[in-house]
Amino acid sequence: MDTNIPSFALKSRTIEVGLSDHKLVYTVFNRNVMKPKNSFTKARCFKNFDEVAFNKDLAYVPFNVTYVFDDINDICWAWEKMYASVLDNHAPMKSRKYRNASGQSKFITDEIRKTMLKRNALRRKYCKTRSAVDWEAYRSHRNRVVSMRRKSVKEHFDHLCCFRVGKPREFWKSLRPLMHTRKSTPEEFITLKEKQSVITDQNQVSEVLNEYFTNITKGLISHKHCPFRDQSHVSRIPLTDEVADVNTFGFKLTNHHVVRAVLENPQPNKAQEYDYIPLRAVKTSSQAIAQPLSDLINMVITKAKVPDTWKQARSHLITKRNALWIKQTLDR
């Protein structure tokens, strides 16, 4: 038997079954389950976060020096840089690793999962105390989890082979998620078909999507206003002589009381933005940054220009029905 990954097969033999002149070829696969690839994400660590010290340091930050710049983008950049520098000292950024599981494991029972939680708790306790007693307790639960998992894996595959006997399609369907595959998944990359060209570079794909979604409404803006009385349909609404200009609008200046009320009551389902400033830090520092932030908002309203960083966001494209191809047409 030929294979490009010999570690997947323990042995391959032939057996005489008496049904044909040819012997039956069989292969014993390795029981080691392929582990999915690990992914890394960045997040802030609030393990040693002190709210009082954080607000005290923010009180000494000179946010008013940011107004030496004339451009609103430079002002906003300097303001966020000062706030982020203080936040980095109290809640530093850390890279966390997590495993992309291909689904809930069928052989990890509730009893094994409960023992694994106890094992993890004992490990954290040992890392803090470094005592021989805690190490022995952790080692005992670690070996117990390994033994229980091996037994559960054996029983799972024995049941799988016996239950799926005579049904090779269902057997391989149940076994395929646990085996290695070289096929790419939709979560790994996006293939974009733009007119007659196929784009696989992820940076170019993001640029095409950004260009499309930022300019999608330009052709929908009408600069000509048609009064309601001049429209073709029959009017059933009382008309007035005053016609508002649809091309003008205005914002009122705010104050620190309004800003603080908004910061202290954030939406619970609000996700963390691209700048990695979580809502916990914003809510905690609402009293310290209410006045500087209200001044920044008033400056934005006065200059009538929104900073570019306020328009940025992180988006995740979810394909429909695991589609690998996304066709974009420019005919609107």
N, C-alpha and C positions, 0 to 999 in steps of 0.2 A: 504494500500500500504506500502510495506517494503522498506526502504532505509537505507544505512549506513551513509548518510550525511543528516540529517533532515533539515538543513538550506537551502537546494536547493529547497524544496517544501514548498509553503505557505499553501496549503490545498489540501485535496483529498476527493472527494465526488462521489456519484453515481447519475445517472440521468435516468429517464424513457424515452426511445425513442420510444417505441411501436413496434419495429421491432423484438423483441425477448422476451422470458420470463425472460431473464437475463438483469439486468440494466447495463448501460454503466459506466465504471469506468474512471474518469478523474482526472487529477492532475494539479494544477496551480504552475508553477515554479517561483522561485524568479527571479526578474528582475536584480538583482545585477550580473554583469558580473564578472567572475573569473579573477583576475589579475594574469598575469604571474609572475614567480619568478624573483627576482632581482639578477643581477650578478654584480660583482665588478672587476674593473680593475685598474691598477696602471699607473700613468702618472705624468709627471713633470709639475709643475705650473709655468708659465712665467708671472704671473700677475704683480709682482714687480721686474721683471728682468731688471737689469741695465748692458748694454753691456760694458760701460767704466769701471765700478767697477769690473766686471767679468774678463776682460782682465788685469786689474791692479793687481788683486790678483793672477792670473796665472803667471804673470811675476816674482813673488817672490817665486814660488814653486821650490824647488831644485830637479828637475827631475834627475840630474846627480848622486844623491846618490843611485839611484836604481841599479847602476852598481856594487855595492859592492857584489851583489849576483853572483854566477857562473852559475846557471841554468837560462835559458831563460824564463822559466815559472814564476820563482820568480821575475825576472826583469819586465816582462810584468804585473804581478799582482800588484807590488808596483807602477808602472807607472800609471796604471788605477785607483788604489786606491787614489793616490794623486789628479788626475784630478777629480775623482768623489766627493772627499771631498769638493773641491772648488765649484763644480756644485751644491752640496746639499745645500750650504749656499745661493746661488742666485736663484736656481730653485729647491725647495724641492719636494720630492715625495709625492703625495697625492693619496688616494684611492677614486675612483669615482664609483658611483652606476648608473647602467643603467638597463632598463627593457627589458627583452626578449619578444618583441611583437610577437604574433602569426600571424601577418599580419596587414595590414592597416585597421583601424576600419571603418566599413561601415556607421556608424551613426555620425561620426565626419565630418561635412561638412567644406567647405572652410571658411564660415563665422564664424563657431565656432572656427576653428583653428586660424583664424586671431584675434579673441577676446582673445583666450588663450595666444597668443604671447604678446598682449597688457597687459594682466593680469600679466604675468611673468615679463614684463618690469617694471610695477608699483610696483611689490613686491620687485624687486632689488633696486628700487629707495627708497622705504620705509626703507629697511634694512640699507641703508646708512644715510638717514636723520632722521628717527625716529620721523617724524612730524605727527600731527593729520590729516593734510590735505592729505598727501600722503597715510596714512592708510585708510581714507575714500574713496579715489579714488580706492585703491586696493580692498577694501572690496566690493565696488559696482560692479567692473568688475568680482570679484570672484563669487559673487552671480549670476551675469548674465550668466556666463559660466555654472554654475550648472543648472540653469533653462533651458538654451538652450540645454544642453546635455540631460537632462531628457526628454524634449519634443521630441528631435531627436530620442532617444532610443525607446520611445513609438511609434512614427510614423514608425520607421524601422521595429519593430517586428509586428506591425499591417499589414504593407505591406507584410512582409515575410509570415505571416499566410494566408493572402488572396491570394497572388500570388502562393503559393505552395499548395493550397488546392487540395486534391485528388492526391498529389504526395509526399507521406511520405518519399521516398528515398531522394529527392531533399531538402525537408524541414529539415531533420536531418543532411544532408550534410552541409547546410548553418548554422545550429545552433551548430554543434559539436565544431568548433573552439572557441566558446564562453563559453563552458561548461568545467567543471573540468574533468580531465582524470588521471587515475593512470598508464597509459601506459608510458613506457620509450621511449624517442625520440633518434634518432641516434646521436644528438649533445651531449647527456649527457655522454655516455660511448661508448667504443669500445669493442666488443667481438671478440677475435682472436682465430681461430682454427689452432693449431699447431700440425700437424700430427694427432694423435688420441686424443689429449687433448684439452680442451676448456679453454681459459684464459680470466678471467674477471677482474683481478686486473690491474688497469691502470698503475701502476708502472712497473709491469712485462710485460705488453703489450709494453710500451715504450722501455724497455730494449731489448725485442725480435726484435722490428723494428729497433732500433739503431744498434744492432749486425748484422742484415741482410744487411742493407744499407751501413754500413761501410766496410763490407767484400765482397760486391757483385762483385767488380772488381779484387779481388785477383787471381781468376782463369783465368782471361782474359789476364794477363801480360805474354808475351812470352820473355824469356831470350835468345832465340836463334834468331839471325838475319840472314835471308836468302837474299843474294844479288839479285838484280833485274835481273841480267843476268842469274842466275841459276833457275829462275822460269819457270814453264812448258809452260806458254802462249808465244805467239810470241810477241817480243818486237817491239813497234812502236815509242818508245821514245829514243832519243840519250842517251847513257850511258856514265858515266865518271868513271875514275879509282878510284876516291876517294869515299869511303863509310863512311858516318857519323855514329858515335856511337850513337845508339838510347837510350842508358842507361845513358848518361851524358848530363847535361845542366847546365847553369849558369845564374846568375842575376848580373846586374850592380849596383853598389852603387848609391844611389840617393843623393839629396841635398835639402835644405830647400826651394829653389825656385820652384822646381817641386812639392814638397809636398804641399806647400801653394796654388799653382794653382789648384791642385786636390781638396783641402779642400774648396776652394771658389766656385767651380762649381760642387756641388754634383748632383746626379741624382734626379729629382723631385719625382719619384715613388719609391724611396728607403725607405723601412720600418724601423722602430726603432728596434734596435737589442735587444737581451736579457738583455744587461747590462743597459738598460734604459738611454742611452746617445743619445738624439735626434740630428738630423742633424742641427737643428737651433743653438744648442750650439756649435757644431763642426765648423760650418761655421763662427759663430761670433768670435770664438777664433782661427781662422786660423793663424793670425799673431803671436799670443803669443806661440802657440804650434808647429809651423812649424819646427823650429830648433830642439827642443827636440824629436819630432816625427820622423824626418828624422834620427836622431841618433839612435833611437830605431829600425827603419827599417833596417838601416845599420848593427846593431848588430845582427839582425835576419838573414840577408844575410851572415854575416861573420861566424856565428855559424852553418849555414846550417840546422836550425831547426825551424819549425814554432811553436809558442806557442799553447798550448792546448785550451786556451780561444778564439783564433782566428778561431778555427775550429768549435766552438759551434754555434748553431742557433736554432731558434724556428720554428717549423713546425706544420701545422694543417692538419690533414688527412681529406679529403673530400671523403666520400663514394659515389659510383656510384649508382644513382637511390634510394637513401635512404636505402642502404643495411645495415643490422645490422650485417651481418657475413662477415668477411674478411678471406679468405682462403689463407694461405701461404704454398707454396710447395717448398721444397729444391731441387727438380730435375731441374737442369739448363742445 
